[in-house]
Amino acid sequence: MANEETPIRPARPDDLEGVLLLWNALMAEHERSDPRIRLADGAVGAYRAYLGFHLGSATSRVLVAERDGRAAAFGLATITRNLPMFLPDRYGYLSDLYVAPALRRRGIGGRIARGLFEWLSAHQVLSVQLQYYDFNESGREFWRALGFLPYYTRMWLDLP
Ligand SMILES: CC(C)(COP(=O)(O)OP(=O)(O)OC[C@H]1O[C@@H](n2cnc3c(N)ncnc32)[C@H](O)[C@@H]1OP(=O)(O)O)[C@@H](O)C(=O)NCCC(=O)NCCS
């Protein structure tokens, strides 16, 4: 697929509803994969507010891939302040990345991720972190293909 067919650009306020649809689809995929992932009542409204905040924040970057006039993929990175005991004092955090299923394996996810890295680098951010669910083998392979290495493991225990 030619890059011109799916240009990557910063999200605009009028992308909000389109990105929200993509986030819903991302969450539905995740919910089907692990019963511990459960959305609260009002989750969509909460994500709308969260996204609106990031769209207006100088320390966040939302990129979308546009296809036929609509957002078909998106990614969100923020510049995060580290705990005061640790260096570096700031790092990039990539919290969301989603490509519509029909458009996967065409390099779109990679182009969005690299666009976010370029934006972080331009803000003198020297490293980036993210997390993915254990079931998400394609996510793991995708991040590894970009050069990410494991760093931190989060565990879960159901209490009686
Ligand atoms: C993970 C995701 C963003 C990848 O997007 P994409 O546009 O398909 O990725 P790309 O085409 O840029 O893939 C780049 C490379 O990553 C690796 N990769 C991507 N998907 C893969 C998969 N399902 N299995 C194995 N490797 C994969 C490959 O090395 C690929 O290169 P190749 O196609 O030349 O072999 C997409 O599958 C997605 O939205 N998944 C659901 C949400 C998600 O898991 N988000 C990220 C984790 S938080």
The ligand as a MOL file (V3000), in Angstrom:
LIG
                    3D

  0  0  0     0  0            999 V3000
M  V30 BEGIN CTAB
M  V30 COUNTS 48 50 0 0 0
M  V30 BEGIN ATOM
M  V30 1 C 0.4070 -4.4870 16.8860 0
M  V30 2 C -0.1420 -3.6310 15.7300 0
M  V30 3 C -0.2220 -2.1680 16.1600 0
M  V30 4 C 0.8310 -3.7800 14.5420 0
M  V30 5 O 0.4200 -2.8790 13.5150 0
M  V30 6 P 0.7750 -3.1880 11.9810 0
M  V30 7 O 0.4600 -1.9910 11.1830 0
M  V30 8 O 0.1520 -4.4700 11.5650 0
M  V30 9 O 2.3680 -3.4210 12.0780 0
M  V30 10 P 3.4530 -3.3050 10.9130 0
M  V30 11 O 2.8350 -3.7040 9.6030 0
M  V30 12 O 4.1010 -1.9720 10.9890 0
M  V30 13 O 4.4770 -4.4610 11.3800 0
M  V30 14 C 5.8720 -4.2300 11.5070 0
M  V30 15 C 6.5370 -5.5260 11.9320 0
M  V30 16 O 6.0850 -5.9340 13.2320 0
M  V30 17 C 6.0260 -7.3690 13.3010 0
M  V30 18 N 4.6350 -7.7970 13.4300 0
M  V30 19 C 3.5190 -7.0400 13.3210 0
M  V30 20 N 2.4080 -7.7920 13.5310 0
M  V30 21 C 2.8370 -9.0440 13.7620 0
M  V30 22 C 2.1590 -10.2700 14.0290 0
M  V30 23 N 0.8070 -10.3540 14.1070 0
M  V30 24 N 2.9070 -11.3960 14.2080 0
M  V30 25 C 4.2540 -11.3480 14.1430 0
M  V30 26 N 4.9650 -10.1970 13.8840 0
M  V30 27 C 4.2450 -9.0600 13.7030 0
M  V30 28 C 6.5900 -7.8630 11.9670 0
M  V30 29 O 8.0040 -7.9820 12.1280 0
M  V30 30 C 6.2520 -6.7060 11.0400 0
M  V30 31 O 7.0550 -6.6650 9.8680 0
M  V30 32 P 6.6470 -7.5580 8.5890 0
M  V30 33 O 5.1800 -7.3530 8.3220 0
M  V30 34 O 7.5440 -7.0210 7.5150 0
M  V30 35 O 6.9440 -8.9930 8.9880 0
M  V30 36 C -1.5480 -4.1550 15.2630 0
M  V30 37 O -1.4720 -5.5570 15.0620 0
M  V30 38 C -2.6560 -3.8760 16.2510 0
M  V30 39 O -3.2670 -2.8110 16.2100 0
M  V30 40 N -2.9380 -4.8440 17.1710 0
M  V30 41 C -3.9860 -4.6830 18.1690 0
M  V30 42 C -3.6180 -3.6320 19.2290 0
M  V30 43 C -2.2510 -3.8780 19.8010 0
M  V30 44 O -1.8660 -5.0070 20.0500 0
M  V30 45 N -1.5040 -2.7740 19.9990 0
M  V30 46 C -0.1000 -2.8100 20.3960 0
M  V30 47 C 0.1830 -3.4420 21.6610 0
M  V30 48 S -0.2050 -2.4110 23.0470 0
M  V30 END ATOM
M  V30 BEGIN BOND
M  V30 1 1 1 2
M  V30 2 1 2 3
M  V30 3 1 2 4
M  V30 4 1 2 36
M  V30 5 1 4 5
M  V30 6 1 5 6
M  V30 7 2 6 7
M  V30 8 1 6 8
M  V30 9 1 6 9
M  V30 10 1 9 10
M  V30 11 2 10 11
M  V30 12 1 10 12
M  V30 13 1 10 13
M  V30 14 1 13 14
M  V30 15 1 14 15
M  V30 16 1 15 16
M  V30 17 1 15 30
M  V30 18 1 16 17
M  V30 19 1 17 18
M  V30 20 1 17 28
M  V30 21 1 18 19
M  V30 22 1 18 27
M  V30 23 2 19 20
M  V30 24 1 20 21
M  V30 25 1 21 22
M  V30 26 2 21 27
M  V30 27 1 22 23
M  V30 28 2 22 24
M  V30 29 1 24 25
M  V30 30 2 25 26
M  V30 31 1 26 27
M  V30 32 1 28 29
M  V30 33 1 28 30
M  V30 34 1 30 31
M  V30 35 1 31 32
M  V30 36 2 32 33
M  V30 37 1 32 34
M  V30 38 1 32 35
M  V30 39 1 36 37
M  V30 40 1 36 38
M  V30 41 2 38 39
M  V30 42 1 38 40
M  V30 43 1 40 41
M  V30 44 1 41 42
M  V30 45 1 42 43
M  V30 46 2 43 44
M  V30 47 1 43 45
M  V30 48 1 45 46
M  V30 49 1 46 47
M  V30 50 1 47 48
M  V30 END BOND
M  V30 END CTAB
M  END
